[in-house]
Amino acid sequence: MRVALGAAVFAGTLIALQSVIVGAFGQRLHPFVAALWIHAGGLVFGAVVVLIGRMGLHVHVVRQAPWGLLAGVAGMLLVTGIAVAVAGLGLASALATVTGVQLLIGFGIEVARSPAPLTAATPARLVGALLIVAGVYLVVSRGPAS
């Protein structure tokens, strides 16, 4: 669990740093063009790591589950959305909104996929979801920092 928590903290840090870069880049280019270039950078980085690590591309798996490529489409739209949101809301408000929505959607998916939905929707988790919504409202309602 410590490794997973560390990975989550690392990913959260990267999302914040990436959002700063995406926001600035998205103001210089059309946000969708910025997202394309950002993903091109990720593709080059990923290809180098896969080739150096001799991990193999596993094309047969992609052929068996081509729907996995939809995550790339979601990534393009995500980066485009962050570029627009950071420019219009400011970094903290954009991240609060994105994070709040991620948590609420994740909570909903967990409840829907749980063999015992009532266990997934405990009173403590419901209060947590309400606190998330309240926190996003408080951060966003103050407007972007100048």
N, CA, C and O atoms as a GROMACS GRO file, in nm:
protein
  584
    1MET      N    1   0.082  -0.119   0.000
    1MET     CA    2   0.000   0.000   0.000
    1MET      C    3   0.086   0.126   0.000
    1MET      O    4   0.048   0.227  -0.059
    2ARG      N    5   0.203   0.121   0.065
    2ARG     CA    6   0.291   0.238   0.067
    2ARG      C    7   0.338   0.274  -0.073
    2ARG      O    8   0.347   0.392  -0.107
    3VAL      N    9   0.369   0.174  -0.153
    3VAL     CA   10   0.414   0.200  -0.290
    3VAL      C   11   0.301   0.264  -0.370
    3VAL      O   12   0.324   0.360  -0.444
    4ALA      N   13   0.180   0.213  -0.355
    4ALA     CA   14   0.066   0.268  -0.427
    4ALA      C   15   0.038   0.412  -0.384
    4ALA      O   16   0.010   0.497  -0.467
    5LEU      N   17   0.047   0.439  -0.254
    5LEU     CA   18   0.025   0.575  -0.205
    5LEU      C   19   0.134   0.668  -0.256
    5LEU      O   20   0.106   0.781  -0.296
    6GLY      N   21   0.258   0.622  -0.254
    6GLY     CA   22   0.368   0.702  -0.308
    6GLY      C   23   0.350   0.730  -0.456
    6GLY      O   24   0.376   0.841  -0.503
    7ALA      N   25   0.303   0.628  -0.530
    7ALA     CA   26   0.277   0.647  -0.673
    7ALA      C   27   0.166   0.749  -0.695
    7ALA      O   28   0.172   0.829  -0.789
    8ALA      N   29   0.063   0.747  -0.609
    8ALA     CA   30  -0.047   0.842  -0.621
    8ALA      C   31   0.001   0.984  -0.593
    8ALA      O   32  -0.038   1.078  -0.662
    9VAL      N   33   0.085   1.001  -0.492
    9VAL     CA   34   0.140   1.134  -0.460
    9VAL      C   35   0.227   1.182  -0.576
    9VAL      O   36   0.220   1.298  -0.615
   10PHE      N   37   0.309   1.094  -0.630
   10PHE     CA   38   0.395   1.127  -0.744
   10PHE      C   39   0.310   1.168  -0.864
   10PHE      O   40   0.338   1.268  -0.930
   11ALA      N   41   0.204   1.090  -0.892
   11ALA     CA   42   0.116   1.122  -1.005
   11ALA      C   43   0.045   1.255  -0.984
   11ALA      O   44   0.032   1.334  -1.077
   12GLY      N   45   0.000   1.281  -0.863
   12GLY     CA   46  -0.065   1.407  -0.833
   12GLY      C   47   0.028   1.525  -0.853
   12GLY      O   48  -0.012   1.630  -0.903
   13THR      N   49   0.154   1.508  -0.812
   13THR     CA   50   0.255   1.612  -0.833
   13THR      C   51   0.276   1.637  -0.981
   13THR      O   52   0.283   1.751  -1.026
   14LEU      N   53   0.285   1.529  -1.058
   14LEU     CA   54   0.304   1.542  -1.202
   14LEU      C   55   0.185   1.609  -1.269
   14LEU      O   56   0.202   1.688  -1.362
   15ILE      N   57   0.064   1.577  -1.224
   15ILE     CA   58  -0.055   1.640  -1.282
   15ILE      C   59  -0.051   1.791  -1.260
   15ILE      O   60  -0.082   1.868  -1.351
   16ALA      N   61  -0.012   1.833  -1.139
   16ALA     CA   62  -0.005   1.977  -1.111
   16ALA      C   63   0.102   2.043  -1.198
   16ALA      O   64   0.078   2.149  -1.257
   17LEU      N   65   0.220   1.982  -1.206
   17LEU     CA   66   0.328   2.039  -1.287
   17LEU      C   67   0.291   2.038  -1.435
   17LEU      O   68   0.315   2.135  -1.506
   18GLN      N   69   0.233   1.928  -1.480
   18GLN     CA   70   0.192   1.919  -1.621
   18GLN      C   71   0.088   2.025  -1.653
   18GLN      O   72   0.090   2.084  -1.761
   19SER      N   73  -0.003   2.050  -1.560
   19SER     CA   74  -0.108   2.148  -1.584
   19SER      C   75  -0.053   2.289  -1.600
   19SER      O   76  -0.104   2.367  -1.680
   20VAL      N   77   0.053   2.321  -1.526
   20VAL     CA   78   0.118   2.451  -1.543
   20VAL      C   79   0.174   2.462  -1.685
   20VAL      O   80   0.154   2.563  -1.753
   21ILE      N   81   0.242   2.358  -1.729
   21ILE     CA   82   0.302   2.357  -1.862
   21ILE      C   83   0.193   2.362  -1.970
   21ILE      O   84   0.203   2.438  -2.066
   22VAL      N   85   0.090   2.279  -1.953
   22VAL     CA   86  -0.019   2.273  -2.050
   22VAL      C   87  -0.089   2.408  -2.059
   22VAL      O   88  -0.120   2.455  -2.169
   23GLY      N   89  -0.115   2.471  -1.945
   23GLY     CA   90  -0.182   2.601  -1.945
   23GLY      C   91  -0.103   2.706  -2.020
   23GLY      O   92  -0.159   2.781  -2.100
   24ALA      N   93   0.028   2.711  -1.994
   24ALA     CA   94   0.113   2.810  -2.062
   24ALA      C   95   0.124   2.779  -2.211
   24ALA      O   96   0.118   2.869  -2.294
   25PHE      N   97   0.140   2.652  -2.244
   25PHE     CA   98   0.153   2.611  -2.384
   25PHE      C   99   0.022   2.635  -2.459
   25PHE      O  100   0.022   2.676  -2.575
   26GLY      N  101  -0.089   2.608  -2.390
   26GLY     CA  102  -0.221   2.626  -2.451
   26GLY      C  103  -0.256   2.771  -2.476
   26GLY      O  104  -0.348   2.800  -2.553
   27GLN      N  105  -0.186   2.863  -2.411
   27GLN     CA  106  -0.208   3.005  -2.439
   27GLN      C  107  -0.128   3.051  -2.560
   27GLN      O  108  -0.160   3.153  -2.621
   28ARG      N  109  -0.024   2.977  -2.596
   28ARG     CA  110   0.058   3.012  -2.712
   28ARG      C  111   0.007   2.947  -2.840
   28ARG      O  112   0.027   3.000  -2.950
   29LEU      N  113  -0.060   2.834  -2.826
   29LEU     CA  114  -0.112   2.758  -2.940
   29LEU      C  115  -0.261   2.733  -2.916
   29LEU      O  116  -0.310   2.751  -2.804
   30HIS      N  117  -0.331   2.691  -3.018
   30HIS     CA  118  -0.467   2.642  -2.997
   30HIS      C  119  -0.456   2.525  -2.899
   30HIS      O  120  -0.366   2.442  -2.915
   31PRO      N  121  -0.543   2.516  -2.799
   31PRO     CA  122  -0.530   2.410  -2.699
   31PRO      C  123  -0.521   2.269  -2.756
   31PRO      O  124  -0.449   2.185  -2.702
   32PHE      N  125  -0.593   2.241  -2.865
   32PHE     CA  126  -0.586   2.107  -2.924
   32PHE      C  127  -0.451   2.083  -2.990
   32PHE      O  128  -0.399   1.972  -2.986
   33VAL      N  129  -0.395   2.187  -3.053
   33VAL     CA  130  -0.261   2.175  -3.112
   33VAL      C  131  -0.158   2.155  -3.002
   33VAL      O  132  -0.066   2.074  -3.016
   34ALA      N  133  -0.174   2.229  -2.892
   34ALA     CA  134  -0.084   2.211  -2.778
   34ALA      C  135  -0.092   2.067  -2.726
   34ALA      O  136   0.011   2.006  -2.696
   35ALA      N  137  -0.214   2.013  -2.716
   35ALA     CA  138  -0.231   1.875  -2.670
   35ALA      C  139  -0.162   1.777  -2.764
   35ALA      O  140  -0.102   1.679  -2.719
   36LEU      N  141  -0.170   1.802  -2.894
   36LEU     CA  142  -0.104   1.715  -2.992
   36LEU      C  143   0.047   1.713  -2.969
   36LEU      O  144   0.108   1.606  -2.964
   37TRP      N  145   0.108   1.831  -2.955
   37TRP     CA  146   0.252   1.839  -2.934
   37TRP      C  147   0.293   1.777  -2.800
   37TRP      O  148   0.397   1.711  -2.790
   38ILE      N  149   0.212   1.798  -2.699
   38ILE     CA  150   0.241   1.739  -2.568
   38ILE      C  151   0.238   1.587  -2.576
   38ILE      O  152   0.325   1.520  -2.519
   39HIS      N  153   0.140   1.533  -2.646
   39HIS     CA  154   0.134   1.388  -2.661
   39HIS      C  155   0.247   1.334  -2.751
   39HIS      O  156   0.294   1.222  -2.731
   40ALA      N  157   0.290   1.414  -2.847
   40ALA     CA  158   0.404   1.373  -2.930
   40ALA      C  159   0.528   1.359  -2.841
   40ALA      O  160   0.606   1.265  -2.856
   41GLY      N  161   0.546   1.454  -2.749
   41GLY     CA  162   0.658   1.444  -2.655
   41GLY      C  163   0.648   1.319  -2.569
   41GLY      O  164   0.747   1.252  -2.545
   42GLY      N  165   0.526   1.289  -2.523
   42GLY     CA  166   0.505   1.168  -2.444
   42GLY      C  167   0.529   1.042  -2.524
   42GLY      O  168   0.582   0.944  -2.471
   43LEU      N  169   0.492   1.043  -2.651
   43LEU     CA  170   0.514   0.928  -2.738
   43LEU      C  171   0.662   0.902  -2.756
   43LEU      O  172   0.707   0.787  -2.747
   44VAL      N  173   0.738   1.007  -2.782
   44VAL     CA  174   0.884   0.991  -2.799
   44VAL      C  175   0.946   0.938  -2.670
   44VAL      O  176   1.025   0.844  -2.673
   45PHE      N  177   0.910   0.999  -2.557
   45PHE     CA  178   0.963   0.953  -2.428
   45PHE      C  179   0.928   0.807  -2.403
   45PHE      O  180   1.014   0.726  -2.367
   46GLY      N  181   0.800   0.773  -2.423
   46GLY     CA  182   0.756   0.635  -2.402
   46GLY      C  183   0.826   0.536  -2.494
   46GLY      O  184   0.864   0.428  -2.451
   47ALA      N  185   0.844   0.574  -2.621
   47ALA     CA  186   0.912   0.484  -2.716
   47ALA      C  187   1.056   0.460  -2.674
   47ALA      O  188   1.105   0.347  -2.681
   48VAL      N  189   1.125   0.565  -2.630
   48VAL     CA  190   1.264   0.550  -2.586
   48VAL      C  191   1.270   0.457  -2.465
   48VAL      O  192   1.355   0.367  -2.460
   49VAL      N  193   1.183   0.477  -2.367
   49VAL     CA  194   1.184   0.393  -2.246
   49VAL      C  195   1.153   0.248  -2.282
   49VAL      O  196   1.218   0.157  -2.231
   50VAL      N  197   1.053   0.225  -2.368
   50VAL     CA  198   1.017   0.089  -2.407
   50VAL      C  199   1.132   0.023  -2.483
   50VAL      O  200   1.162  -0.094  -2.460
   51LEU      N  201   1.197   0.098  -2.574
   51LEU     CA  202   1.307   0.040  -2.651
   51LEU      C  203   1.429   0.012  -2.563
   51LEU      O  204   1.490  -0.094  -2.573
   52ILE      N  205   1.464   0.108  -2.478
   52ILE     CA  206   1.580   0.087  -2.389
   52ILE      C  207   1.552  -0.027  -2.292
   52ILE      O  208   1.641  -0.108  -2.264
   53GLY      N  209   1.430  -0.033  -2.240
   53GLY     CA  210   1.394  -0.138  -2.145
   53GLY      C  211   1.362  -0.271  -2.210
   53GLY      O  212   1.335  -0.369  -2.141
   54ARG      N  213   1.363  -0.274  -2.342
   54ARG     CA  214   1.333  -0.396  -2.417
   54ARG      C  215   1.204  -0.462  -2.368
   54ARG      O  216   1.198  -0.583  -2.343
   55MET      N  217   1.102  -0.378  -2.356
   55MET     CA  218   0.974  -0.425  -2.304
   55MET      C  219   0.885  -0.487  -2.411
   55MET      O  220   0.794  -0.563  -2.380
   56GLY      N  221   0.911  -0.455  -2.536
   56GLY     CA  222   0.828  -0.505  -2.644
   56GLY      C  223   0.698  -0.426  -2.656
   56GLY      O  224   0.648  -0.373  -2.558
   57LEU      N  225   0.646  -0.419  -2.776
   57LEU     CA  226   0.526  -0.340  -2.800
   57LEU      C  227   0.397  -0.418  -2.778
   57LEU      O  228   0.291  -0.358  -2.759
   58HIS      N  229   0.403  -0.550  -2.779
   58HIS     CA  230   0.287  -0.636  -2.753
   58HIS      C  231   0.168  -0.599  -2.841
   58HIS      O  232   0.056  -0.580  -2.792
   59VAL      N  233   0.194  -0.589  -2.971
   59VAL     CA  234   0.090  -0.551  -3.067
   59VAL      C  235  -0.026  -0.650  -3.063
   59VAL      O  236  -0.141  -0.611  -3.084
   60HIS      N  237   0.002  -0.776  -3.036
   60HIS     CA  238  -0.105  -0.876  -3.031
   60HIS      C  239  -0.208  -0.843  -2.923
   60HIS      O  240  -0.327  -0.870  -2.940
   61VAL      N  241  -0.164  -0.787  -2.812
   61VAL     CA  242  -0.258  -0.748  -2.706
   61VAL      C  243  -0.344  -0.631  -2.752
   61VAL      O  244  -0.464  -0.627  -2.726
   62VAL      N  245  -0.282  -0.536  -2.822
   62VAL     CA  246  -0.357  -0.420  -2.874
   62VAL      C  247  -0.461  -0.467  -2.976
   62VAL      O  248  -0.572  -0.415  -2.980
   63ARG      N  249  -0.424  -0.564  -3.057
   63ARG     CA  250  -0.519  -0.618  -3.155
   63ARG      C  251  -0.636  -0.687  -3.086
   63ARG      O  252  -0.748  -0.683  -3.136
   64GLN      N  253  -0.610  -0.751  -2.972
   64GLN     CA  254  -0.716  -0.821  -2.899
   64GLN      C  255  -0.806  -0.723  -2.823
   64GLN      O  256  -0.924  -0.751  -2.801
   65ALA      N  257  -0.752  -0.609  -2.783
   65ALA     CA  258  -0.829  -0.512  -2.704
   65ALA      C  259  -0.804  -0.371  -2.757
   65ALA      O  260  -0.748  -0.287  -2.687
   66PRO      N  261  -0.846  -0.344  -2.883
   66PRO     CA  262  -0.819  -0.212  -2.942
   66PRO      C  263  -0.888  -0.098  -2.869
   66PRO      O  264  -0.848   0.018  -2.884
   67TRP      N  265  -0.991  -0.128  -2.790
   67TRP     CA  266  -1.060  -0.025  -2.714
   67TRP      C  267  -0.965   0.044  -2.616
   67TRP      O  268  -0.994   0.155  -2.570
   68GLY      N  269  -0.853  -0.018  -2.582
   68GLY     CA  270  -0.754   0.045  -2.493
   68GLY      C  271  -0.698   0.174  -2.550
   68GLY      O  272  -0.653   0.261  -2.476
   69LEU      N  273  -0.701   0.186  -2.683
   69LEU     CA  274  -0.651   0.307  -2.748
   69LEU      C  275  -0.741   0.428  -2.720
   69LEU      O  276  -0.699   0.542  -2.739
   70LEU      N  277  -0.862   0.404  -2.674
   70LEU     CA  278  -0.952   0.515  -2.640
   70LEU      C  279  -0.896   0.599  -2.526
   70LEU      O  280  -0.932   0.716  -2.512
   71ALA      N  281  -0.810   0.540  -2.444
   71ALA     CA  282  -0.746   0.617  -2.336
   71ALA      C  283  -0.659   0.728  -2.395
   71ALA      O  284  -0.646   0.834  -2.334
   72GLY      N  285  -0.600   0.704  -2.512
   72GLY     CA  286  -0.523   0.809  -2.579
   72GLY      C  287  -0.612   0.922  -2.627
   72GLY      O  288  -0.574   1.039  -2.620
   73VAL      N  289  -0.730   0.887  -2.675
   73VAL     CA  290  -0.827   0.989  -2.717
   73VAL      C  291  -0.868   1.070  -2.593
   73VAL      O  292  -0.873   1.193  -2.598
   74ALA      N  293  -0.896   1.001  -2.484
   74ALA     CA  294  -0.933   1.069  -2.360
   74ALA      C  295  -0.818   1.160  -2.314
   74ALA      O  296  -0.842   1.270  -2.265
   75GLY      N  297  -0.695   1.113  -2.329
   75GLY     CA  298  -0.579   1.194  -2.290
   75GLY      C  299  -0.568   1.322  -2.372
   75GLY      O  300  -0.540   1.428  -2.317
   76MET      N  301  -0.591   1.312  -2.502
   76MET     CA  302  -0.589   1.432  -2.587
   76MET      C  303  -0.695   1.531  -2.542
   76MET      O  304  -0.668   1.651  -2.530
   77LEU      N  305  -0.815   1.482  -2.517
   77LEU     CA  306  -0.924   1.570  -2.475
   77LEU      C  307  -0.899   1.625  -2.334
   77LEU      O  308  -0.934   1.739  -2.305
   78LEU      N  309  -0.839   1.544  -2.249
   78LEU     CA  310  -0.806   1.587  -2.113
   78LEU      C  311  -0.706   1.702  -2.115
   78LEU      O  312  -0.726   1.804  -2.050
   79VAL      N  313  -0.598   1.686  -2.190
   79VAL     CA  314  -0.496   1.790  -2.197
   79VAL      C  315  -0.554   1.917  -2.260
   79VAL      O  316  -0.523   2.028  -2.217
   80THR      N  317  -0.638   1.901  -2.363
   80THR     CA  318  -0.702   2.017  -2.424
   80THR      C  319  -0.791   2.088  -2.322
   80THR      O  320  -0.788   2.211  -2.311
   81GLY      N  321  -0.869   2.011  -2.246
   81GLY     CA  322  -0.956   2.068  -2.144
   81GLY      C  323  -0.878   2.140  -2.036
   81GLY      O  324  -0.919   2.247  -1.991
   82ILE      N  325  -0.766   2.083  -1.993
   82ILE     CA  326  -0.684   2.148  -1.890
   82ILE      C  327  -0.624   2.277  -1.943
   82ILE      O  328  -0.617   2.377  -1.871
   83ALA      N  329  -0.582   2.278  -2.069
   83ALA     CA  330  -0.526   2.400  -2.128
   83ALA      C  331  -0.629   2.512  -2.124
   83ALA      O  332  -0.596   2.626  -2.091
   84VAL      N  333  -0.753   2.481  -2.159
   84VAL     CA  334  -0.859   2.581  -2.158
   84VAL      C  335  -0.896   2.620  -2.015
   84VAL      O  336  -0.913   2.738  -1.985
   85ALA      N  337  -0.906   2.521  -1.927
   85ALA     CA  338  -0.948   2.547  -1.788
   85ALA      C  339  -0.845   2.631  -1.713
   85ALA      O  340  -0.882   2.725  -1.642
   86VAL      N  341  -0.717   2.599  -1.726
   86VAL     CA  342  -0.613   2.675  -1.655
   86VAL      C  343  -0.612   2.819  -1.704
   86VAL      O  344  -0.599   2.912  -1.624
   87ALA      N  345  -0.626   2.838  -1.835
   87ALA     CA  346  -0.627   2.974  -1.890
   87ALA      C  347  -0.747   3.054  -1.839
   87ALA      O  348  -0.736   3.174  -1.816
   88GLY      N  349  -0.862   2.989  -1.823
   88GLY     CA  350  -0.983   3.060  -1.785
   88GLY      C  351  -1.010   3.067  -1.636
   88GLY      O  352  -1.072   3.163  -1.589
   89LEU      N  353  -0.965   2.966  -1.561
   89LEU     CA  354  -0.997   2.960  -1.418
   89LEU      C  355  -0.878   2.988  -1.328
   89LEU      O  356  -0.895   3.026  -1.212
   90GLY      N  357  -0.758   2.969  -1.380
   90GLY     CA  358  -0.639   2.971  -1.296
   90GLY      C  359  -0.605   2.827  -1.257
   90GLY      O  360  -0.690   2.739  -1.265
   91LEU      N  361  -0.481   2.806  -1.216
   91LEU     CA  362  -0.433   2.670  -1.190
   91LEU      C  363  -0.508   2.603  -1.075
   91LEU      O  364  -0.555   2.490  -1.090
   92ALA      N  365  -0.520   2.670  -0.960
   92ALA     CA  366  -0.582   2.606  -0.844
   92ALA      C  367  -0.729   2.573  -0.869
   92ALA      O  368  -0.774   2.463  -0.836
   93SER      N  369  -0.804   2.666  -0.927
   93SER     CA  370  -0.946   2.640  -0.953
   93SER      C  371  -0.963   2.529  -1.057
   93SER      O  372  -1.052   2.445  -1.044
   94ALA      N  373  -0.879   2.528  -1.159
   94ALA     CA  374  -0.887   2.423  -1.260
   94ALA      C  375  -0.855   2.287  -1.198
   94ALA      O  376  -0.928   2.190  -1.222
   95LEU      N  377  -0.747   2.280  -1.119
   95LEU     CA  378  -0.711   2.153  -1.057
   95LEU      C  379  -0.815   2.108  -0.956
   95LEU      O  380  -0.844   1.989  -0.947
   96ALA      N  381  -0.872   2.201  -0.880
   96ALA     CA  382  -0.976   2.164  -0.783
   96ALA      C  383  -1.095   2.104  -0.856
   96ALA      O  384  -1.148   2.001  -0.814
   97THR      N  385  -1.137   2.167  -0.964
   97THR     CA  386  -1.253   2.118  -1.038
   97THR      C  387  -1.224   1.982  -1.100
   97THR      O  388  -1.304   1.889  -1.087
   98VAL      N  389  -1.110   1.970  -1.168
   98VAL     CA  390  -1.074   1.842  -1.232
   98VAL      C  391  -1.062   1.732  -1.127
   98VAL      O  392  -1.115   1.622  -1.146
   99THR      N  393  -0.995   1.759  -1.017
   99THR     CA  394  -0.977   1.659  -0.912
   99THR      C  395  -1.110   1.621  -0.848
   99THR      O  396  -1.136   1.503  -0.825
  100GLY      N  397  -1.193   1.720  -0.819
  100GLY     CA  398  -1.324   1.692  -0.761
  100GLY      C  399  -1.409   1.605  -0.851
  100GLY      O  400  -1.471   1.509  -0.805
  101VAL      N  401  -1.411   1.639  -0.978
  101VAL     CA  402  -1.490   1.558  -1.074
  101VAL      C  403  -1.432   1.417  -1.084
  101VAL      O  404  -1.507   1.320  -1.086
  102GLN      N  405  -1.299   1.405  -1.090
  102GLN     CA  406  -1.236   1.272  -1.094
  102GLN      C  407  -1.278   1.188  -0.974
  102GLN      O  408  -1.316   1.072  -0.990
  103LEU      N  409  -1.273   1.246  -0.856
  103LEU     CA  410  -1.307   1.172  -0.735
  103LEU      C  411  -1.454   1.131  -0.734
  103LEU      O  412  -1.487   1.018  -0.698
  104LEU      N  413  -1.542   1.222  -0.772
  104LEU     CA  414  -1.684   1.190  -0.772
  104LEU      C  415  -1.719   1.084  -0.876
  104LEU      O  416  -1.797   0.992  -0.849
  105ILE      N  417  -1.661   1.096  -0.995
  105ILE     CA  418  -1.685   0.994  -1.098
  105ILE      C  419  -1.627   0.860  -1.054
  105ILE      O  420  -1.690   0.756  -1.071
  106GLY      N  421  -1.507   0.862  -0.998
  106GLY     CA  422  -1.446   0.739  -0.947
  106GLY      C  423  -1.531   0.674  -0.839
  106GLY      O  424  -1.548   0.552  -0.837
  107PHE      N  425  -1.584   0.756  -0.750
  107PHE     CA  426  -1.672   0.707  -0.645
  107PHE      C  427  -1.795   0.642  -0.707
  107PHE      O  428  -1.835   0.532  -0.666
  108GLY      N  429  -1.855   0.708  -0.804
  108GLY     CA  430  -1.973   0.653  -0.871
  108GLY      C  431  -1.943   0.522  -0.941
  108GLY      O  432  -2.023   0.429  -0.935
  109ILE      N  433  -1.828   0.514  -1.008
  109ILE     CA  434  -1.791   0.390  -1.078
  109ILE      C  435  -1.768   0.277  -0.977
  109ILE      O  436  -1.811   0.164  -0.999
  110GLU      N  437  -1.701   0.309  -0.865
  110GLU     CA  438  -1.680   0.208  -0.761
  110GLU      C  439  -1.813   0.154  -0.709
  110GLU      O  440  -1.830   0.034  -0.692
  111VAL      N  441  -1.908   0.244  -0.683
  111VAL     CA  442  -2.038   0.202  -0.632
  111VAL      C  443  -2.110   0.115  -0.736
  111VAL      O  444  -2.169   0.012  -0.702
  112ALA      N  445  -2.104   0.157  -0.862
  112ALA     CA  446  -2.172   0.083  -0.968
  112ALA      C  447  -2.110  -0.055  -0.992
  112ALA      O  448  -2.181  -0.150  -1.025
  113ARG      N  449  -1.978  -0.066  -0.975
  113ARG     CA  450  -1.909  -0.192  -1.004
  113ARG      C  451  -1.896  -0.282  -0.882
  113ARG      O  452  -1.857  -0.398  -0.896
  114SER      N  453  -1.927  -0.231  -0.765
  114SER     CA  454  -1.910  -0.309  -0.643
  114SER      C  455  -2.014  -0.420  -0.635
  114SER      O  456  -2.130  -0.398  -0.668
  115PRO      N  457  -1.971  -0.540  -0.590
  115PRO     CA  458  -2.070  -0.647  -0.572
  115PRO      C  459  -2.169  -0.611  -0.459
  115PRO      O  460  -2.281  -0.663  -0.456
  116ALA      N  461  -2.128  -0.525  -0.370
  116ALA     CA  462  -2.215  -0.479  -0.261
  116ALA      C  463  -2.214  -0.327  -0.261
  116ALA      O  464  -2.141  -0.266  -0.183
  117PRO      N  465  -2.296  -0.262  -0.348
  117PRO     CA  466  -2.292  -0.116  -0.362
  117PRO      C  467  -2.308  -0.041  -0.230
  117PRO      O  468  -2.251   0.067  -0.213
  118LEU      N  469  -2.387  -0.096  -0.138
  118LEU     CA  470  -2.406  -0.026  -0.011
  118LEU      C  471  -2.277  -0.024   0.071
  118LEU      O  472  -2.256   0.069   0.149
  119THR      N  473  -2.192  -0.123   0.053
  119THR     CA  474  -2.063  -0.124   0.122
  119THR      C  475  -1.973  -0.018   0.063
  119THR      O  476  -1.898   0.048   0.136
  120ALA      N  477  -1.979   0.000  -0.068
  120ALA     CA  478  -1.895   0.102  -0.134
  120ALA      C  479  -1.944   0.243  -0.101
  120ALA      O  480  -1.866   0.338  -0.105
  121ALA      N  481  -2.073   0.257  -0.068
  121ALA     CA  482  -2.131   0.388  -0.039
  121ALA      C  483  -2.159   0.401   0.111
  121ALA      O  484  -2.274   0.419   0.153
  122THR      N  485  -2.054   0.392   0.190
  122THR     CA  486  -2.070   0.405   0.335
  122THR      C  487  -2.100   0.550   0.370
  122THR      O  488  -2.070   0.640   0.291
  123PRO      N  489  -2.158   0.575   0.486
  123PRO     CA  490  -2.184   0.713   0.527
  123PRO      C  491  -2.057   0.799   0.527
  123PRO      O  492  -2.061   0.915   0.487
  124ALA      N  493  -1.945   0.743   0.570
  124ALA     CA  494  -1.821   0.820   0.572
  124ALA      C  495  -1.779   0.860   0.431
  124ALA      O  496  -1.733   0.972   0.408
  125ARG      N  497  -1.794   0.768   0.337
  125ARG     CA  498  -1.757   0.800   0.199
  125ARG      C  499  -1.852   0.904   0.139
  125ARG      O  500  -1.808   0.990   0.063
  126LEU      N  501  -1.979   0.896   0.172
  126LEU     CA  502  -2.075   0.996   0.123
  126LEU      C  503  -2.044   1.134   0.180
  126LEU      O  504  -2.054   1.234   0.109
  127VAL      N  505  -2.008   1.140   0.308
  127VAL     CA  506  -1.969   1.268   0.368
  127VAL      C  507  -1.842   1.319   0.299
  127VAL      O  508  -1.829   1.439   0.272
  128GLY      N  509  -1.749   1.229   0.272
  128GLY     CA  510  -1.627   1.268   0.200
  128GLY      C  511  -1.658   1.327   0.064
  128GLY      O  512  -1.598   1.426   0.023
  129ALA      N  513  -1.751   1.265  -0.008
  129ALA     CA  514  -1.790   1.317  -0.140
  129ALA      C  515  -1.851   1.456  -0.128
  129ALA      O  516  -1.823   1.544  -0.210
  130LEU      N  517  -1.934   1.477  -0.026
  130LEU     CA  518  -1.993   1.610  -0.004
  130LEU      C  519  -1.886   1.713   0.030
  130LEU      O  520  -1.894   1.827  -0.014
  131LEU      N  521  -1.786   1.674   0.109
  131LEU     CA  522  -1.676   1.765   0.142
  131LEU      C  523  -1.596   1.802   0.017
  131LEU      O  524  -1.549   1.915   0.004
  132ILE      N  525  -1.580   1.706  -0.072
  132ILE     CA  526  -1.508   1.734  -0.198
  132ILE      C  527  -1.584   1.839  -0.278
  132ILE      O  528  -1.524   1.936  -0.326
  133VAL      N  529  -1.715   1.821  -0.292
  133VAL     CA  530  -1.796   1.917  -0.366
  133VAL      C  531  -1.788   2.054  -0.299
  133VAL      O  532  -1.774   2.156  -0.368
  134ALA      N  533  -1.797   2.059  -0.167
  134ALA     CA  534  -1.789   2.186  -0.094
  134ALA      C  535  -1.652   2.250  -0.114
  134ALA      O  536  -1.642   2.371  -0.134
  135GLY      N  537  -1.546   2.170  -0.108
  135GLY     CA  538  -1.411   2.223  -0.127
  135GLY      C  539  -1.391   2.280  -0.265
  135GLY      O  540  -1.332   2.388  -0.280
  136VAL      N  541  -1.439   2.211  -0.366
  136VAL     CA  542  -1.428   2.264  -0.504
  136VAL      C  543  -1.504   2.395  -0.514
  136VAL      O  544  -1.454   2.491  -0.573
  137TYR      N  545  -1.623   2.400  -0.458
  137TYR     CA  546  -1.701   2.524  -0.462
  137TYR      C  547  -1.624   2.639  -0.396
  137TYR      O  548  -1.619   2.749  -0.450
  138LEU      N  549  -1.566   2.613  -0.280
  138LEU     CA  550  -1.492   2.719  -0.209
  138LEU      C  551  -1.372   2.767  -0.287
  138LEU      O  552  -1.345   2.887  -0.291
  139VAL      N  553  -1.300   2.676  -0.350
  139VAL     CA  554  -1.182   2.716  -0.427
  139VAL      C  555  -1.224   2.791  -0.553
  139VAL      O  556  -1.167   2.896  -0.584
  140VAL      N  557  -1.320   2.741  -0.626
  140VAL     CA  558  -1.360   2.800  -0.754
  140VAL      C  559  -1.437   2.932  -0.735
  140VAL      O  560  -1.423   3.024  -0.815
  141SER      N  561  -1.517   2.939  -0.628
  141SER     CA  562  -1.599   3.058  -0.609
  141SER      C  563  -1.516   3.182  -0.580
  141SER      O  564  -1.566   3.294  -0.595
  142ARG      N  565  -1.393   3.167  -0.541
  142ARG     CA  566  -1.305   3.280  -0.512
  142ARG      C  567  -1.244   3.338  -0.639
  142ARG      O  568  -1.183   3.444  -0.637
  143GLY      N  569  -1.261   3.266  -0.749
  143GLY     CA  570  -1.208   3.314  -0.877
  143GLY      C  571  -1.059   3.286  -0.889
  143GLY      O  572  -0.996   3.246  -0.791
  144PRO      N  573  -1.004   3.306  -1.007
  144PRO     CA  574  -0.862   3.278  -1.027
  144PRO      C  575  -0.775   3.378  -0.952
  144PRO      O  576  -0.811   3.495  -0.935
  145ALA      N  577  -0.660   3.331  -0.907
  145ALA     CA  578  -0.564   3.420  -0.841
  145ALA      C  579  -0.505   3.514  -0.944
  145ALA      O  580  -0.482   3.474  -1.059
  146SER      N  581  -0.482   3.638  -0.906
  146SER     CA  582  -0.426   3.732  -1.003
  146SER      C  583  -0.276   3.733  -0.998
  146SER      O  584  -0.212   3.807  -1.073
   0.00000   0.00000   0.00000
